[in-house]
């Protein structure tokens, strides 16, 4: 099996950072509690250079923050869009973006729930167990407006579901009990400074 899939298609080789990141600028990542994270995003209706530039910025911002995925509202933009660079459980790397994503409902007989650890760049430093299906299919479009279908299993399926939640106005804390949510926010308070120091170091490393 190929070791890298870009926009759902296998490629022979791929750089450590997606080429989009080399064109991008770092943006501030929004944090839980900010309004843009807690309401459904609007559909993208214009496909052009502004959208492409946003995707470039999102890739670079995701890498600076050591993320596996990043939604547009996580950089303060109210649009249904996310980018990803994420491995699955077989070690296959998946890289790409998807516009106006819709997560397909899966028949219960074709999936199983996995309770595994999950974090979020907008909840810096917190990691909690969240049940997610072991398979995900997301339909949407690429930045040129062409239809796109991305399928994932294992950790990559978790990423696809997590990012689609974002564009629907949900953060993973919404899937936790009240007690678990308090624990996640406590972790965030304890580790936030450490996370931001690491991001600052990454800016130096990548730009240098």
C-alpha positions as CSV (number, residue, x, y, z in Angstrom):
1,X,0.0,0.0,0.0
2,X,1.3,3.5,-0.7
3,X,2.6,5.4,2.3
4,X,1.0,8.8,1.4
5,X,-2.4,9.8,0.1
6,X,-2.9,13.4,-1.0
7,X,-6.5,14.5,-1.5
8,X,-7.4,10.8,-1.2
9,X,-5.0,9.8,-4.0
10,X,-1.8,7.8,-3.6
11,X,1.5,9.5,-4.4
12,X,5.0,8.1,-4.6
13,X,6.7,10.7,-2.4
14,X,5.8,13.8,-0.5
15,X,7.7,16.5,1.5
16,X,7.7,16.6,5.3
17,X,5.5,19.8,5.1
18,X,2.8,20.2,2.5
19,X,3.9,22.7,-0.2
20,X,0.9,25.0,0.8
21,X,2.7,25.7,4.1
22,X,5.6,27.3,2.3
23,X,3.2,29.9,0.9
24,X,1.3,30.5,4.1
25,X,1.4,32.9,7.0
26,X,0.8,31.9,10.6
27,X,-2.6,32.8,12.1
28,X,-3.8,33.0,15.7
29,X,-5.6,29.8,16.8
30,X,-8.9,30.5,18.5
31,X,-9.6,28.9,21.8
32,X,-12.7,27.2,23.4
33,X,-15.2,29.8,24.5
34,X,-14.8,32.1,21.5
35,X,-18.1,32.5,19.6
36,X,-16.7,31.4,16.2
37,X,-16.0,27.9,17.5
38,X,-19.5,27.3,18.9
39,X,-21.8,28.0,16.0
40,X,-22.1,26.2,12.6
41,X,-19.9,27.7,9.9
42,X,-21.3,29.1,6.6
43,X,-20.8,27.2,3.4
44,X,-18.0,28.3,1.0
45,X,-19.6,29.7,-2.1
46,X,-16.5,31.4,-3.8
47,X,-13.6,29.2,-5.0
48,X,-10.6,31.3,-5.9
49,X,-7.3,32.8,-4.8
50,X,-8.6,34.0,-1.4
51,X,-9.7,30.5,-0.5
52,X,-6.4,29.0,-1.7
53,X,-4.5,31.6,0.4
54,X,-6.5,30.7,3.5
55,X,-5.7,27.0,2.9
56,X,-2.0,27.9,2.7
57,X,-2.2,29.8,6.0
58,X,-4.1,27.0,7.7
59,X,-1.5,24.4,6.7
60,X,1.4,26.4,8.1
61,X,-0.6,27.3,11.3
62,X,-1.4,23.6,11.8
63,X,2.2,22.6,11.5
64,X,3.4,25.3,13.9
65,X,0.9,24.0,16.4
66,X,1.9,20.3,15.9
67,X,-1.6,19.5,14.8
68,X,-3.1,16.7,12.6
69,X,-6.0,18.8,11.4
70,X,-7.3,22.4,11.5
71,X,-10.7,23.9,10.7
72,X,-11.2,27.4,9.4
73,X,-13.0,28.6,12.5
74,X,-9.9,27.7,14.5
75,X,-8.2,30.6,12.8
76,X,-11.3,32.8,13.3
77,X,-12.8,32.3,9.8
78,X,-16.5,31.4,9.6
79,X,-16.2,28.9,6.7
80,X,-16.8,25.2,6.3
81,X,-13.3,24.1,5.5
82,X,-10.5,22.1,7.1
83,X,-7.0,20.9,6.3
84,X,-5.3,17.8,7.6
85,X,-1.9,15.9,7.7
86,X,-2.7,12.8,9.7
87,X,-1.6,9.2,9.9
88,X,-4.0,6.3,10.1
89,X,-3.5,3.3,12.4
90,X,-1.4,1.5,9.7
91,X,1.1,4.4,9.5
92,X,-0.2,5.7,6.1
93,X,-0.1,9.5,5.9
94,X,-3.1,11.4,4.7
95,X,-2.7,15.1,3.6
96,X,-5.2,17.5,2.1
97,X,-8.1,19.9,2.5
98,X,-11.8,19.6,2.1
99,X,-14.4,22.4,1.6
100,X,-18.0,22.2,2.8
101,X,-17.4,18.8,4.4
102,X,-20.3,16.5,5.3
103,X,-19.7,13.4,7.3
104,X,-21.7,10.4,5.9
105,X,-23.8,8.5,8.4
106,X,-22.5,4.9,8.7
107,X,-24.7,1.9,9.2
108,X,-24.1,0.5,12.7
109,X,-23.1,-2.9,11.2
110,X,-20.2,-1.2,9.3
111,X,-18.6,0.5,12.2
112,X,-17.4,0.1,15.8
113,X,-16.8,2.8,18.4
114,X,-13.2,3.3,19.6
115,X,-12.7,5.1,22.9
116,X,-9.3,6.8,22.4
117,X,-7.4,9.9,23.4
118,X,-8.1,13.1,21.6
119,X,-6.8,16.7,21.8
120,X,-7.6,19.9,20.1
121,X,-5.5,22.9,19.1
122,X,-8.3,25.2,20.4
123,X,-8.1,23.4,23.8
124,X,-4.3,23.6,24.2
125,X,-2.8,21.0,26.4
126,X,-5.9,18.9,27.2
127,X,-6.2,15.3,26.1
128,X,-9.3,13.2,26.9
129,X,-10.7,9.9,25.8
130,X,-13.6,10.4,23.3
131,X,-15.6,7.6,21.6
132,X,-15.5,7.8,17.8
133,X,-16.4,5.4,15.0
134,X,-13.3,3.5,13.6
135,X,-14.3,4.6,10.0
136,X,-15.3,7.9,8.5
137,X,-16.4,9.0,5.0
138,X,-16.5,12.8,4.3
139,X,-17.8,14.3,1.1
140,X,-17.1,17.9,0.0
141,X,-15.1,19.8,-2.6
142,X,-11.5,20.8,-3.2
143,X,-10.3,24.4,-3.5
144,X,-11.1,24.4,-7.2
145,X,-14.7,23.4,-6.6
146,X,-14.3,19.8,-7.7
147,X,-16.2,17.1,-5.8
148,X,-14.1,15.1,-3.3
149,X,-14.6,12.0,-1.1
150,X,-12.2,11.2,1.6
151,X,-12.3,8.0,3.6
152,X,-10.4,7.2,6.8
153,X,-9.9,4.5,9.4
154,X,-8.6,4.5,12.9
155,X,-6.9,7.7,14.0
156,X,-7.5,9.4,10.6
157,X,-11.2,8.6,10.9
158,X,-11.1,10.3,14.3
159,X,-9.4,13.4,12.7
160,X,-12.1,13.6,9.9
161,X,-14.9,13.4,12.5
162,X,-13.2,15.9,14.8
163,X,-12.7,18.5,12.1
164,X,-16.2,18.0,10.7
165,X,-17.5,18.6,14.2
166,X,-15.6,21.9,14.2
167,X,-17.3,23.3,11.1
168,X,-20.7,22.2,12.6
169,X,-19.9,24.4,15.6
170,X,-18.9,21.6,18.0
171,X,-15.6,21.1,20.0
172,X,-14.7,17.7,21.4
173,X,-15.5,19.0,24.9
174,X,-19.2,18.9,23.9
175,X,-18.9,15.1,23.7
176,X,-17.7,14.8,27.3
177,X,-19.6,14.6,30.6
178,X,-19.6,17.6,32.8
179,X,-16.9,16.1,35.0
180,X,-14.7,15.2,32.1
181,X,-15.1,18.7,30.6
182,X,-13.9,20.2,33.9
183,X,-10.9,17.9,33.8
184,X,-10.0,18.9,30.2
185,X,-10.3,22.7,31.1
186,X,-8.0,22.0,34.2
187,X,-5.5,20.4,31.9
188,X,-5.7,23.3,29.6
189,X,-5.0,25.8,32.4
190,X,-2.1,23.8,33.6
191,X,-0.4,23.2,30.2
192,X,-1.4,26.2,28.1
193,X,1.9,28.1,28.7
194,X,4.0,25.1,27.8
195,X,2.0,24.6,24.6
196,X,2.4,28.2,23.5
197,X,6.2,28.0,24.2
198,X,6.4,25.0,22.0
199,X,4.5,26.7,19.2
200,X,6.8,29.7,19.4
201,X,9.8,27.5,19.1
202,X,8.2,25.8,16.1
203,X,7.9,29.2,14.4
204,X,11.6,29.8,14.8
205,X,12.4,26.3,13.6
206,X,10.2,26.3,10.5
207,X,10.9,29.9,9.4
208,X,14.6,29.5,10.0
